[in-house]
Amino acid sequence: MASMLQTMEADTIDMSAVLMQAYDMGDMINSSAEVADYLYWKNAVDNSEEVKGLKAVFARKKDAFEECERFGHYHPSYHQALAAVNEIQDKLQEVEAVRKFKEAEDRLDDLLFTVSTTIAHAVSDTIKVPSNNPLPTGKGCSSGGSCSGNCG
């Protein structure tokens, strides 16, 4: 019983040490240039009157499109409503703060993915790491990489 309690204490100590290092790593990430850049451009987007106006127009155009979308391509205004939504999205992308924010967001996402991958692969090469990339480039069955056929 005593050795089992000591093992549980050792596991608890090990887990708390891991968690403390994770918090330290989080602090390091929060102090990174990627996070600073992300927060700067997020603030610029949040405080931009131009972006606020375009977002309001986008919301109205999106609502109109969703109304048409209920009937699909057969709705007489479907393609016009879709074009209006795409036009506003393009105008939003033309705003420097929005473009820079999305670029900063992608760089931060890449940093977090790299850290997650490094940690996961330090444990095992077979651990899957989630990504925001809709077109993953990792190896495995679903990506066309080398696979032994023993997946799942």
Residue pairs with C-beta under 8 A, 6 or more apart in sequence:
25 115
29 35
29 111
29 112
29 115
32 111
34 104
34 107
34 108
34 111
35 108
37 104
37 107
37 108
38 101
38 104
38 105
38 107
38 108
40 104
41 97
41 100
41 101
41 103
41 104
42 101
42 104
44 97
44 100
44 101
45 51
45 97
45 98
45 101
48 95
48 97
50 95
51 92
51 95
51 97
51 98
54 88
54 91
54 92
54 95
55 92
57 88
58 85
58 88
58 89
58 92
61 81
61 84
61 85
61 88
62 85
64 77
64 81
64 84
65 78
65 81
65 82
65 84
65 85
67 81
68 75
68 77
68 78
68 81
68 82
69 75
69 78
69 81
71 78
72 78
73 79
75 81
92 98
93 99
93 102
109 132
113 129
113 131
113 132
113 133
116 129
116 130
117 129
120 127
120 128
120 129
121 127
128 140
129 138
131 138
136 142
136 143
137 143
138 145
139 145
139 146
139 147
140 147
140 151
141 147
141 151
141 152
